[in-house]
Amino acid sequence: MTSTLTDPRPAADVRPGGRVLAEPPSLLATGVRLPEVRWAALALLLFLVAWPLQLAGAPAPLWWGLYLACCVAGGWEPAWAGTTALRERTLDVDLLMIVAAIAAASIGQVFDGALLIVIFATSGALEALVTQRTADSVTSLLTLAPERATLLVNGPGGGAREREREVDAADLAVDHVILVRPGERVGGDGVVVDGVSEVDQAAVTGESVPVRREVGDEVLSGTVNGTGALTVRVTRAASDSVIARVVALVSEASRTKAARQLFIERVEQRYSLGVVVATLLVFTVPLALGQEFRPTLLRAITFMIVASPCAVVLSTMPPLLAAIANAGRHGVLVKSATVMERLGRTQVVAFDKTGTLTQGAPEVVDVLPVSGRSRDEVLRLAAAVERHSEHPLGRALVRAADTPAEQDDDEGPRAAEDFRALPGRGVEGVLDGRRVQVLQAADRGGEGGEGLVGTVVDVLLDGERVGSVVLRDALRPDAPDAVARTRALTEDVHGHPVHLLTGDDAATAADVAARTGITAVHAHLLPEQKAAVVADLERRGVPVMVVGDGVNDAPALAAASTGVAMGRHGSDLALETADLVVIRDELTAVPAVVALSRRAHRLVVANLVIAAAFIVTLVTWDLVGALPLPLAVAGHEGSTVVVALNGLRLLRRGAWGA
């Protein structure tokens, strides 16, 4: 009967290190840098100065001048954008709002025109501020493959002594032979022609434990060599390497995703054009029927003001921006309002394994001593040798041996002397005059370990095996709960199961899936195969969210409707590619932000209904009766305030995880 060992250290400490993202600039510092925020702030200030002067009965030229200055400050950028769009035969809300403001001022309602400009400019400034704030928080560099490689001028078997020369990795060609020293990144895709080592391929393939590489085995550009030196014959040019293909896939998928827009942006052109046409009809038809010019013009201007989409625009942005701000407070950086809107449409969530559902570092799950030996003895011997090792398996063995009980008696297991790494095999050392070796087992499971999933190492004392230790990737403590909550949002609602995408072997993938409750498992996937699985689901009309952290996840992150990167240990490319970043590495934030997006969507729909009701009522009144201009402005601005305040409800802390 086997039992599971628990690591005395907190689970968050199992995987050491991780990126520490610099604290982004304050909102004030970010706002000062943005011209949209500066102009909107100036427009608001001028408005707040002019309004009291108007109410106090100050000379009209004074507050008129301030209102006009407010219109110029807040309206010149939208006016320029609208004019530029008009040159390209596109009519947007920017220009319509400016025309409505000018129309209001032209008939003496300068207050109403200035208020329209202030509201519109403030909305644009808030969106720019949130976007820039997120960009500041996810600043990173692409450092995937090494820039330099060691080229051997005369390859093995050439009959002459090899000469080393440093070259740009991008200049490597097929059949070039390179030397990869311990600890270096592999400069190009190729085949090992000399040497034995272990190569950390986690960034590219997702395997949590370094793999043995010897003569005839393939190695990939950007992977990290272990303790042995490798001589590699390049089999692919730099432009055709796995890393290059990953970047190309990311670029192509990102261009496709960039074409997606907010729903309100998709209807903006038609709505704006419709308002202009309707305004012209309201003005020209009565004139043709003999109506007087001034009352007809006043009615047309009133129509343009009440039909202008100010409330419609604010129906969408405040809920989405408030949701982004709320998510940011809980350690989730959403890169745009478009992403926040798209999150709620997610029907399938696909998780990466290594570094996402798991810690990306192994833990000891069982010790299998041979007859006559104890579990503690096997673990003590293994840890004594591994104390000098930087290998992930070695660190896991030491952590498991460093129990609080043992530390009370002494300082933990002693370190062996005469330590030596055995590249591609394990380590050895001398303890109390006897040679101890820790070697990776040839057969998975070892004696008595049938049915166990994980990496098995044998512990030998003077050449005789005293036992085996089974290790596997440590599961994040919140992974089962996060998957269960995700399943409630997708499978229970849309009938689509949660998926697992991993480059690891089928047995390991099945084990993690069983421990987390995932039913759809895809194993042995290269980066392009992960992206293909996601693309196939997307082609069926199923919006997919992919959650990952490695370079190998980047193509899938880009191909999905929404890509989520785990921030602390996420690769630079994953952070660049993802639509949102979970900074605190809390998996439960994933279903929480999806639920928040769906609440934002419900508020957007409610706001659009409110805005439409106001517009229909005021427009009907203006066309059927005689709607006074002050009442028209009051109704229009009242609807704007109502939808804005309704959207800001998502700023409440209770909106997260409710």
N, C-alpha and C positions, 0 to 999 in steps of 0.2 A: 504494500500500500504506500502510495506516495503522498507527500504533503507539500504545501506551497510555502516558501520562505517569504517573509515580508521584509522589505527594506525599512530599517528604523528611521531613515531620513524622510522628510516630507517628499511627496511625489514630485513637487515642483522643482526639487533639487536634483532629481535623478539625471536630468540632462543639464550639464553645467554650461555656463556661458550664455550665449545668445546676444542679439543686438540690443543695444540701449539707444533708443531713438532720442535725439536731442529734443529738449523742450522747445516747441515752436514759439515764434514771437507772440506777444500778447495781441489780443484783438485790436487794441488801439494802435500798436505799432504796425500791424498788418494793414489796418484801414488807412493810415497815413500814407502808405506806399501806393495805394490804389487811386487812380484819378477818378474812377466812378464814385468812390466814397467821398473824396474831397469835394467834388462838384455837388453831390447830393447834400452833403453837410452844409455847404455854403448856401444852397438854395433853401434849405430848411431854416437856417439862421436868418436869412433875409425875410422869409415869410413870417417868422416869429417876431421879428421887429416891426414889420409893416402892419400886421393884424392889430396889435394894441393901438398903434397910432391911428388907424382907421376908426376903431371903436371909440377912441378918445376925442375924435373930431379934429385931428390935426389937418393942416392944409392938404388938399387932395393931391397936388403935384408931388408932395413928399412921399406919401404911401403908395401912390401910383408908380413912382419911380422905383421904389423898393420892390414892389410886386413884379414890375417888368424885369428888373435885375434878377429877381428870383427865377423868372421864366427862362431868362437867357442862361443862367448858371446851371439849372437843372435840365434844360431842354436842348442845349446845343448839340450834345453828343447823340441823343436819340434822333434829333432832326437830321444830323449828318448821316447817321446809320440808315434812317428811313429814306433819305435822298439817294444815298448810294444804292440801296436796294431797288429804288424806283428806276434808277438807270439800268438796272438788270431786269427790268420789267417784273418786279416783285413789289407788292404792296403789303406792308406789315403794320402791326399795332403801333410801333414807334411813331411813324409818320401820322397815323390817325389820331393819336393822342395829342401831338403837337398842333395839328389842324384844329382839333376840338378846343384846345386852350387858346389858340389865336382867335378862333371864332367867338369864344366867350368874352375875351378882352375887347374885341372889336365892337361889341354892343354894350360896353360899359361894365361887364361882369369880370373885372380883372382879378378879383378875389377867387372866383371859381376857377379861372384859368390857371392861376398860380397854384391853387390847391391840387388840381389835376397833375401839374408838373411835379410838385413835391412828392405826391404819392407814387407816381411812376418812377421818378429818379431814386427814391428810397428803396423801392422793390428791387430795382436793378443793382443798387449798391449792396444790398444784403446778399444777393445771389453771388456777386463778385467776391464779397468778403468771405463767404463760406467756401467758395471754390478755391480761393487763394490760401485760406487757412489750412484746408486739407492738403493742398499741394506742398505747403511748407512742412507739414507733418510727415510726408512720405518721400522726402528728398533722399535719393540714393544713387549709387553708381553701379554700372554694369561691369562686374569683374568676373566674368565667367571663365574664360580660357586664359592661360598665361600669355603675356606679350612676347616672351623670349623662350627659346628652346636651345638645348645643347646638341648641335649637329655633329655626328661622327663622319669625318670626311671619307675615311676608308672603313667600310662596313666589316662585320665579322667574316672571317674567311678570306679576306682580300689579300692576305700575304704580306701586308705591311702594317706597321704600328698605326693604330687609330689616332687621328688628330681631332681634338675638340675645337668647335667654333660656335660662339654664341650668334644666333640668328633670330630674326623676327619669326614668331610662330606662324604668322600669316603667309610667310614665304615658303613654308614647308611644302614639298611636292611628293607625289607617290614614289615609293621606293627609297626615299631619304631615310636614314637611320639616325635615331636620336637616343641620347642617354638621359634617363630619368632617375635622378638621385633620390635618396630617401627624403620624404617630406615635400617633394616638389609636385607641382601639377603636371599631368601628362600634356605635352604640347600638341599632339595630334592623334586622330584615330589611327590605330595600327595593330600589329600583331607582335607579341613578345618573341624575340629571337634569342635572348640570353637573359638569365637571371630569374629569381623567384622572389615574390613579395606579396603583400596584401594591399589591395587598392580600395580606397573608400569611394564607392560609386553612388552614395546616397543622393547627391545633388542631381544626378542624371537619371538613374534608374529607380531610386527610392529604396534600395536595399539598406536596412538599418545597420548591418554588420559588414565590415570590409571583407572582400572576397579574395581568395587566393588566385594569383595570376603567375603562370609559368610559361615556358616555351610553348608556342602554338596558341596561347589564349589571346583573345582580343581585349584591348584597352581603349578607353574613350577619352577624347580631349576634354580637359577641365576636371577630370577625376584626380584624386590625391593619392600619390604613392605612399606606401607604408615604410617599413624599416629596411627593405632590400632595394638594391639598385636594379633597374630594368633597362635592357636595350630593346628598342622598339623600332620595327620597320613600318613606316607610314604607309597606310593603304588607301587613304582618302585625302584629297587636297583640303586645305583649310576651309574653302568655300563650300565643301560637300560634307563637312564633319557633322556629327550629331548635334553639337552646339549650334553650328550655323543653321542647320535645318530647324532647330527649335526656335531660334530668333526669327527665321523667315516665316514659320508658321504663326508665331505671335504677331508679327507685323501684318500679315495678310488677314488674320482673324480680327485684329483691332480695327483695320480699315473698314471691314464689313460692319462691325458693331458701331462705329462712329456715325453711321447713317441713321441710326435710330434716334428718335426725338420724343419729347414730351407730347402727350396727346394734344394739349392746348396749342403747342407750336405747329402741329400738323393742320389744325383747323384755322390758325390765325390768318393765313392769306385769304382764304375764302370769306371768312367773317369780315375782315377789313374791307375787302372789295364790295361785299354786300352792303355794308354800312354806307360807303361812298355812293354807290348806285342809288340806294334808297334815299339818301339825303338829297341827291340831285333831283330825284323824282318828286320828293316832297316840296322842293323849291320850284321846279319848272312847271309841273302839271297845274298847280293853282294859278300860276302866272298866265299860263295858256288859256285858262278858263276865266280870266279877267280879274283875278284877285289883286289887291294892292301890293306894291313891292315890299314895303317895310314890314307889315305883319307877316307876309309870306317868308321873308328872310328870317325874321325872329323865330317863326315856327320851325324852319329848317335847321337853324342853329341849335334850338332847343332839342330837336330830334337827334342831331349829331351828338350832343352832350349826353343825353339819356341813353342813347344806343352805343356810346363808346364803351369799349370792353375793359374798362378799368377794373370793375368788380370781377369780371371773368378772369382777368390776368391774376388778380389777387386771390381768386378762388383756389388757384393751383399752388402758387409759390409759398405763401405763408405756412400751410400744413407741411409741405415737403421740407422747407428750410427749418421749421421747428423740429421736425423728426430728425433731420441731420444733426441739429444742435444737441438734441436729447441723446442720440446715439453716441455723439462725441463725448458727452459726459460719462458714458459707460464704456469708454475705451474702444469704440468702433468708429473708424474714419470712413465716411461715405463721400466719394469723390465728386458727386454732382447731384442735382435734383433729379436729373434723368435716371440716374442709378437708383435713387430712393424710390421713384415711381415704379421702376422695372422690378425691384425686389419683390413687391407684393404679388406679382404674376407668376412667381416661381411655383412649378409643379413637381419638379424632381430635384433632389439634392444629392450630389455625388461627392463623397469624401475621399481624399487621399489617405493613405495609411500612415507611413512613416513621417513623424513630425507633426501630424495633424490629429489623428485619433490616438496615436501613440506618442511617447516622449521622444522617440528617435534615439533612444539609448537602451541597451539591454539590462535586464535584471535577472537575478537568480531565482528560479522557480522550483528547483528540486536538486537534491544531492543524492547520488546513488552509490553508496560504498560497497565494496566487495565484502565477502564474508570475512569476519574478524576485524573489520575496520569500522570506525564510527563516522557519522556524518560530520561532526565537528572537526575531526582529525582531517578529513578530506578537504574541507573548506579552509581550515587553518593552513594546510600545506600549500594549497593553491594561492591563497592570499599572500603568503610570505614571499612567493616568487613574483607575483604580479604587482607588488608595491612599487617596483621601479618601472612599471610599464605604463605607457600612455594609451594603450589599446582600449577601446570601449569595453570589451569583454573583461579585461584586467581590472578596470575601474569598478565594474559591477561586482566582481568577485571580492575585491577589497571592501566595498561598501557592505556586502552581505556578511562578511566576517567581522566587521567592526560593530559588534552589538554592544549596547550599553553595559551588559553584565560583564563582558570580557574587559571592557575598558576600565571598570571599577577595580578589577584585580591587577591589571597591568596597563600598558599603553596600547593594547590590542596586539594582534599577531606580529611577531618580529619579522623584519625584512630579511630575505635570504641574501647571502653574499655571492660574489662571482656571477652576478646577473648577466645573462646573454639572451638576446632576441634571436629566434630562429625564423628568418623571413618566410612567410607563407605557411608556417607550421605552428608556432607558439613561442614559449619562452622557457628558460631553465635557469636554475641557480643552486647554490649550496646552502643547506640549513643543517646545523649541528653535524657537519662533516658528511652529510648524505646529499646526493644530487636529486633535486626535485624538478620535474618537468610538467608543464601544462601544455598539452597539445590538442589541437582540434581533432575530434574523433572522425574516423573514416566513415562510420555508419551512424546515421541519425538515430537517436534514441538510446544507443548503447545497451549494456546489459540491464535488463529489467526496465528499460525505458520505452517499450513499445507503446505507440499511441501518443507519446509526448511530442509536442510541436515546439521547435526552437533549435538553438545551436547547442551542440553537446561538445564539451571538452573533457579529455581524459587527464587524470592526475596520476603521475608515475613517481615512485620512490625507488631510486637506484635501478631504474629500468622496469620495475614491476608495477602494474596498474593497481592502484589502491581504491579507485573509484572514479565516478564521472559526475560532472555538474551540468545541469540543463539550464540554459538561459533563453530568454525571449524578450522581445521589445516591450518595455513598460507601457501599459495602457494609461492614458490620461484619466485621472479620477472622475472627471465630469463627462467622459465620452459616452457611456451608456445613457445617461440622462439627456445629453444633448441630442443623441440619435433618436431617443424616444419622443422628445418634444418636436424634433424635426418631422418624424413620421406622422405625428398628429396633425401637422400643418400641410403635409403633402399626400401621404398614402391614404389617410383617413378622409381627406377632402377630395383629392383628385384621383385616387386609386393607383398612384405610381409609387413603387417602393423606393427606399433609400438605397443608393448604389455605393459600392466601394471600388475605387480605381487604384491599382497598385502595380508597381513593377516587380514586387516580391513574388515568391513562389506560391503555388495554389494552396498548399497546406498551411502556410503562415497566414495567408489572406483569409482562409476559411476559419482559422482559429480566432483572428481578430474580429471577423464578422460575427461569429458565435458569441463572443464576449460582449459585443456592443448591440446585438440585435439586428444586424443588417442582413438582408436576404438576397440582394442582387450583388454578386461578387465578380469582378473582372481582374484577373491576375496576369502576371508575366507581360505587362504592357510597357512598351517603349513610349516616349513622349508623344510621338505622332499617333500611336494607337489609342492613347488616352483621348487625344483630341478627336480622333475618328469616332469613338464611342459617343462623345458629347455631340458632335456634329450630326450623327445619325438620329439622336433623340430630337435635336433642334429641327431637323428636316421634317420630322413627323408633327411639327407644331407644338412640341412640348418645351416650354421655357425651363432651362436647366441652370442650377446654381452649382458651381464647383468650388470646393473648399480645399486648399492645398498650401504648400509652403516652399516647394523646391523648384529648381530649374526645370525638372522633368514635368512639373505641373503647369508651367507657364502656357504652353499651347492650348491645353484644356481650359485654363482660366480665360484665355482670350476667345476661345470658340464658344464658350457658354454665354447665355444671356447675361449672367452675373458671375463674376469671379471674385472669390474671397481669399485673401492671403492671411495666414497667421503671422503676426508682426514680429514677435520676439526672435524667432529662429528662421523666419522666412528669407529666402534668397532675394537678392536685389532685383532679379528679373521678375520674380513672382510679385514683389511689391509694386514694381513699375506697371505690370500687366493688369493686376487685379483692379476691380471697381471699388472695392472697399477693403479695409485692413483692420483685423482684430488685434489691436495693439497689446492687450493684456493676455493674449493667448487663451481666452476663456471660450471654450467651444459652445457653451450655453448662450453666448451672445449671438450666435448664428440664427437659431430659431427666434430669438427675441427681436432681432432687427427685422426679420421677415414679418413677424406679427405687427411690429410698429409700422412698417410700410403699408400693410393692409389697413391698419387704422387710419393712416394718412390718406389712403385712397378713398375710404368711406367719407372722410371729412371733405375731400376734394369734390366728390359727387354731391354731397349735401350743399357745399358752397355754390356749386354750379347751378343747382336747383334754386337756391336763394337768389343768386345773381340773375338768373333767367326770369324768375318771377318778378323781380323789381323792373327789369328791362321791359318785359312784355307789358306790365301794368302801366309804366310811364310812357312808353311808346304809344300804346293804345289811347291813353289819355290825351297825348299831344296830337294824335291824328284825328280823334273823334271830337274832342272838346278843345278847350284853350288852357293848356298847362302853363301856369306862370313860371317864368324862368327861375326865380329863386327857389320855388318848390321843386322844380326839376333838378336843380343842382343839389338841393338838400336830400332828395330821394336817391339821387345817383351816389352822392358821397356817403349817405347813410348805409346803402347796401355795401359799399366798399369797406366801411368800418366794421359792419357786421361780419362779413366773410373773413376779414383779416383777423378779428378777435377770435372767431371760431377756429381758425387754423392754428392760432397760437396756443390753443389748449394742449397741443402735443408737447409743449415745453414742460408740462407738469411731470415731476418725477414718477408719479403713479402711472404715466402712460407707458413706461418701459416695463416690459414683462407682465403687463396686466392681462 
